[in-house]
C-alpha cells in the first residue's frame, strides 16, 4: 500500500498498520432522537420476564460513572405482539442540578454496548412525561407497533 507524502512522492506502508490506524481513528456516531434531557431510556438490555432483583443495581453501577443518578425505573410491557426488544424499558434520571451533559455522555457511551448478549439501545426521554410516570410508548413511537 502506498501513502502519498507530497506532490510527486510516496512511501510504501504496511497495509495492516494502515488498517489499525484507521480503526483507531474511527469515531463512534450516535443518532440523537431529539433535544438532550436528563432522562435516558434504555431498551433491549433484557427481555420480557428477565428482570431480576439485581438489574436496577447493575444499571445504577453502569450509569453513575457519568453523573449522579437520582432515579431508575424499570417498566415491562406485557401486551401481546409488542416488539420484544422494546418490552422492557429502563429509565435513568440524572440529578436535576447537573447539566444534560452527564446524560449525553452516558447515551454516547452506552448506545450499542453489549449486555447479556444483547445490544443496548439508548435515547433521551421527555422529562415531563417521565415526571408524570408516563412510561408507555405513545402511538407510533415504536416502529411496527401501534
PyMOL commands that set and color helices and strands:
alter all, ss='L'
color gray80, all
select helices_A, chain A and resi 15-25+55-63+84-86+101-110+127-131
alter helices_A, ss='H'
color red, helices_A
select strands_A, chain A and resi 2-4+10-12+39-43+69-76+88-94+114-115+118-119+121-124
alter strands_A, ss='S'
color yellow, strands_A
deselect
rebuild
show_as cartoon
